[in-house]
């Protein structure tokens, strides 16, 4: 393809970067703010771009328009956001800085972490959601506009505030005892950190396809798993991780203004982030290995945990669903989607020890009674057949060695096996028992929930049991598992059963 008669609407110089060495991140940064049909010019002296850029366009649904030789080794590539046929007569654009490299933000490390502040006690048999809540359609639109740089942060936050109010009202109507903000500000339960941490950038999963060994096969696997790869974004690290602004503290601060109930905040766990943020084709420009990036992951999570506890958050929950992938998949399966964790793993024993050590490094010195660990077997699709299955026996020893006060566990689905294998958990730990399946539209009856809860009470005793769904209702904003109405009715059913249990055991 040769020169084009079209005039670009934005242009930047990528220098000698190749697609696996930062160029795709720059393309995403420049193309996101453009409207569909707009043209982006990419200048490059790297020869591999001639083959890789058209492949990226095919996989991401953009149109490769032309390429042209410039002076020396430099070539100019013209890419249309979407299809050229969508190009309007006049394209509204805003100035985009043309930089040949990412701007690395210096990392600031606080001299000391704040001490925890008092928080309301969470009583036995309390009812709460796991974290995510279905987002209104207008919030999802705002999320995409914000991610693509077309909506100012202040406008997005005002919109998200309204969505949080709705999510909190629904939980309170249902009768919960502990409230979350429904993760309304997040595009997903974990990858959102890519938009909060320094030297990290959110990019669609489709941007990563040219960087894997077999992109067509990987794309087919994502479709088979019901993963919307064009809408789900993934964090890409291009420099040392820093936390010049909070990960979730701002969420907790607003949540506490709209409820007097104890509040819970969920964060992606350190092992999950080590599997999510370490992408050998991208983050190895900043870190030597997954173990090296994990050091900074632990640091930023400790900073966040300290601020959340100092703000009076009653329970901070670390999500580690990918632990199930460690023990329920074969040794030859080196990479999977599993709720967003794309990087490769080692053998089960090594990975479990690594996960245990990371969690304990984050929680060291903090009050474990205000820290929880959540695990499930996959929660991105209502199709149970695509999710993992297996009981907790391979994980029980690791759970015992983790310094957390509560385990929030998937236990309603048959895929989770029998609860008896958890009998050996330490007696000073509580268990959040999954008593409804968020994947199913059917509302469980209070009697069904009572049966699940009573089975847990026989194992752990009533003082150690909390009640919750198996997982969140909307792990990914674009792919909710339930409507807000169904989510509210499921929590209401749990709350009804909880009142019966309290009459039985708390007289």
Secondary structure as GFF3:
##gff-version 3
##sequence-region A 1 507
A	DSSP	beta_strand	10	13	.	.	.	ID=ss1
A	DSSP	pi_helix	19	23	.	.	.	ID=ss2
A	DSSP	alpha_helix	24	31	.	.	.	ID=ss3
A	DSSP	beta_strand	39	44	.	.	.	ID=ss4
A	DSSP	alpha_helix	49	60	.	.	.	ID=ss5
A	DSSP	beta_strand	63	69	.	.	.	ID=ss6
A	DSSP	beta_strand	75	80	.	.	.	ID=ss7
A	DSSP	three_ten_helix	84	86	.	.	.	ID=ss8
A	DSSP	alpha_helix	137	147	.	.	.	ID=ss9
A	DSSP	alpha_helix	153	174	.	.	.	ID=ss10
A	DSSP	beta_strand	178	179	.	.	.	ID=ss11
A	DSSP	three_ten_helix	191	195	.	.	.	ID=ss12
A	DSSP	beta_strand	198	204	.	.	.	ID=ss13
A	DSSP	alpha_helix	205	208	.	.	.	ID=ss14
A	DSSP	three_ten_helix	209	211	.	.	.	ID=ss15
A	DSSP	alpha_helix	215	224	.	.	.	ID=ss16
A	DSSP	beta_strand	233	242	.	.	.	ID=ss17
A	DSSP	alpha_helix	249	255	.	.	.	ID=ss18
A	DSSP	beta_strand	262	268	.	.	.	ID=ss19
A	DSSP	alpha_helix	270	277	.	.	.	ID=ss20
A	DSSP	three_ten_helix	283	285	.	.	.	ID=ss21
A	DSSP	alpha_helix	290	310	.	.	.	ID=ss22
A	DSSP	beta_strand	315	319	.	.	.	ID=ss23
A	DSSP	alpha_helix	322	328	.	.	.	ID=ss24
A	DSSP	three_ten_helix	338	340	.	.	.	ID=ss25
A	DSSP	alpha_helix	348	363	.	.	.	ID=ss26
A	DSSP	three_ten_helix	368	370	.	.	.	ID=ss27
A	DSSP	beta_strand	371	375	.	.	.	ID=ss28
A	DSSP	three_ten_helix	384	386	.	.	.	ID=ss29
A	DSSP	alpha_helix	393	401	.	.	.	ID=ss30
A	DSSP	beta_strand	406	409	.	.	.	ID=ss31
A	DSSP	three_ten_helix	414	416	.	.	.	ID=ss32
A	DSSP	three_ten_helix	419	422	.	.	.	ID=ss33
A	DSSP	beta_strand	430	436	.	.	.	ID=ss34
A	DSSP	alpha_helix	446	460	.	.	.	ID=ss35
A	DSSP	three_ten_helix	462	464	.	.	.	ID=ss36
A	DSSP	beta_strand	465	469	.	.	.	ID=ss37
A	DSSP	alpha_helix	484	505	.	.	.	ID=ss38
###
